[in-house]
Amino acid sequence: MRIDTISEQVTRPAITSTDEHGGAFRARIGGYVVDMVIFAAVAMLVIVVAGAVILLSTDGAEQDATNAEIYTFVATIGLGTPLIWTLLNVALLTTRGQTGGQYVAGVRIEHEDARPARLTSIVAWWFCLNPLLFSWPMALVAGAPIAALLFLVLNVFALFVLALVVLVCLVAPIVAFASATANADNRALHDRVAGITVSPVGQR
């Protein structure tokens, strides 16, 4: 059995907490990319279902769609996509402590004292400018069809609300990245508000 000499032990570079946080942060970014791929698949599924429903209701596009059918199609995409995405991930976070992308990246969420995250904390983490929900793809998938519908009905207040939601989707990823890189432990704004940390699986 080889025994390290004192000089080897002294000169060997130590793994600092900064290195650990940096590795977890890079893994977290990778997990986010995977989650956006999963989101694209979910959005595509919702669009296919909404399209199938309107095709069936118009006899395979042989008839013109009514206003109600058009509104249903748009609402299914614009509201159904974020709803299904939220339910899917809250269920995964509650049961596993991970989204699909976080599972691939080998990270998980937990409380600051390393306890498993409770449902209340998960919900707060999810809705507090979390770029997993308020993302650029979400602004496109959910915002575009609702915008088209609102421009048809010309409801000024509804247009204002839509613009606000789209703005949040555009800003949230920037806020999350900036806040995570501004501190040594790489915790984003929504992590701190919910009292959550994102750590490598098995680290604690």
N, C-alpha and C positions, 0 to 999 in steps of 0.2 A: 504494500500500500504506500502510495507516494504522499509525503507530508510536505506541505508548503513551507518554505523558509520564511523567516521574519521579513526579509527584504521583499519577497514576493507578495506577502500579505499587505505590506505597507504600500507598495507601488501599484497593486491591483486597483483599478478604478471602482469606486463604490457606486451603487445604484442609489441615487438621491431621490427624495420625494418629488422633486421637480421632474426628474426623468419619468417616474411612475405616472404623474399627472399628465405629462406630455404624451406618453404612450396611450393612456386611456383616452385623451382628447382626440388623438389621431384615429383610434379605433372607433370613437363615437362618430366622427365625421364619416368614416367608412360605413358605419351602421346606418347613418342618415341617408346616404346615397342608396343603400339597399332598400330602405323603407320607402324612398320615393319611387323606386322601381315597382315595389309591391303596390304602392298607391296607384300608379299608372295602370296596373292590372285590375285593381278594384274599380277604378273609374271606367275602364274599358268595359268591364262586365256590366256596370250600371247602364252605360250607354247602349249596350247591346240589348239589355232587357227592356229599356225604355223604347228603343226602336222597334223591338218585336211587338210590344203592346200596341203601339200606334199603327203598325202594319196590320195587326189582327183587327183592330177597330175600324180600319178603312178598307177591309177586304183586300189586303195585299196592295194597297195604294191605288185601288180601282176607284175609290171615292175620295173626295176632298176631305181633309181633316177638319173637324169643327174647332172653334176657338177653345172649347173646353178640353178637347183632346190635345191640342197644341200646348195649352197651359200645363196639362198633366205631364206631357213629355218633358217640357222644360223644367218643371218642378221636380220631377223624378231625378233628373241629372243634377240640377243645381242644389237641391236640398238633400236628396238621397245619398249622394256621394260623400259629403262631409259627415252625415249621420252614420252611415255604415262604417266609414273609416274610424270614426270616434268609438263606436260600439266595439269594433274589432280590437282596437288597440287597448281600450280600457279593460276589456276582458282579458287580454294577454298580460297586461301589466299587473292586474289583480291576481291572476293565477300563477304567473311565472316571473313577474318582476321585469319583464323584457318585452320590447316590441319584436317583430320579426327581424328587422335589421340589427337590433341590438343583440339578438341571439346569434346571428351570423358573425357579428363583430366581437362577441365574447364579453359584453358588458351588460350591466343590469342596474336598475334604479333601487335605492334603499334610503331609509332615513339617515340623518346625519350621525346618529348613534349606531348605525349598522343594522337596525331592525328592519324587517320587511316593510315596504311602504303600504300604508293603509289606503282604503278607497278614497277617503276625503282628500288625502295628500295627492293621490294620483290624479283625481279630477282637477284639483287646483293646479297641479303641474301641467296638465294637458291643455287647459284653457287659458293659462296666463302667458300669452304671446309665445306659445310653444311652436317652433317652426315645423314640427311634424304635422300640426293642424293648419296653422296659418303660414302657408308656403306659397312660393311662386306657382307651382303646378296647380295648387288648389285655387288660386286666383283665376287661373285660366279655365280650369274644368268647371268649377262652380260659378265663377263670376260671369263668364261669357254668356251662357244660356240665360241666366237671370237678367243680365243687362239687356239682352235682346227682347225679353218679355216685357221688361219695364219700359223700354223705349216705345213699345207698342201701346201700353196703357197710359204712358206719359204721366206717371205719378211722381211729382217732384220730391216728396219726402222719401219715397221708396228708392228713388235714384240716389238721394243723398246717403241713405243707409248703405246701399250697395257700394257706393264710392268709398265710404268709410271702411267697410269690410275688406274691399280689394286693397285699399291702402295699408291696412293692418297686415294683410298677407304679404305685401311687398316689403314692408318694413321689418316684420318679425324676424326673418332669418338674419338680417343685418344686425339687429339689436342683440340677438342671441350670440352670434359670433363675436361681436365687439365686446360684449360683457364677459364672455368666457375667456377671451384672450387678455382681458384687462386685469386679471387676478391670477395668482400663482397656482391655485387649485383648479383653474379652468371651469368654474361653475358659472353657468349662464344665469340670466335674470330670473327665468322661470324656475330654475333649480333653487335659488335662494328664497324666492317667495314661498315656495311649497316646502322648504326644508328638506330638499332631496339632494342626494349625491348620485353620480353615475360612476360606478366602479367596475373594474375588471371582475369577472366571475371568479369566485374562490380567493379573492385577495385578502378578505378578512375572515 
